[in-house]
Amino acid sequence: MARPKQFDEPEAVDAAMRAFWSAGYEGTSTQDLCAATGLGRSSIYNTFTSKHDLFARALRRYMEFKNADTFELLDGPGSVRDKIEALLRRVVEAPEDDPLGCLVVNTTVEMGPRDPEVAAMLRADLDRRMSALVGVIRAGQASGEVDERADPSALAQFVVATIGGMRVAARGGASRDTLAGIAEVALRCL
């Protein structure tokens, strides 16, 4: 008879998510995952089947967690500029205890070009975020807040690229002042 699980699976996925976020897929060993989750190798492999499976679950968890806040902000009240400024400020004012950068951006660079399953997850995530941003920008065009001649998709891509670039800069050691400067320049371009 199999022994029942003695751990909280969502907590283990969250702990693994933070480990992958800090060190990347290749930089996170099975031993690192054991230390982060408090699980033994057999528990990890019996529950998640592989490091890749655990990574995919952790990446999905990260996307759900981060996107929920983003979609709530974009669907909420406020001007287009206020909403985009709030997205940029989230990068500038990231919690001190969060790993630097963004698991999605880091994964895009590390695995996107060579892992079809992960690449599909990243594409679907980007499509959802782009759709939400394009909708906000189009609403801004309809209200006269955003120049109606501007291409909503190009503006949304600019916002996504700016946020991604800021997260890479943060991972590279950029100060909050530097990130705030990038955000200010981006807002002047909208």
ABEGO torsion letter per residue (X at the ends): XBBBBABBAAAAAAAAAAAAAAAEAAABBAAAAAAAAGBBAAAAAAAAGBAAAAAAAAAAAAAAAAAAAAAAAAABBEBAAAAAAAAAAAAAABBAABBBEBAAAAAAAAAAAABAAAAAAAAAAAAAAAAAAAAAAAAAAAAGABBAABBAAAAAAAAAAAAAAAAAAAAAGBBAAAAAAAAAAAAAAX
